[in-house]
């Protein structure tokens, strides 16, 4: 499976239902680093953040 990768704080321009995106993230909490955030588009076309 391939995911489009968006820049930090990026949002999909024209998301399609059931599509997923990785958004670069530079969050650092005392050595617990997050490198990506996962966004998914639901069947109605709304972008949802997963795991946040």
MOQUIZI-V353278 format. One line per field, one symbol per residue. psi: psi as a letter, one per 30 degrees, with the letter a starting at -180 (. if undefined). Layout:
psi: ???
This chain:
psi: kkkkkllkglkkeikkkgllkkkkkgkkihfjkkflkkkkklffgkkkkkg.
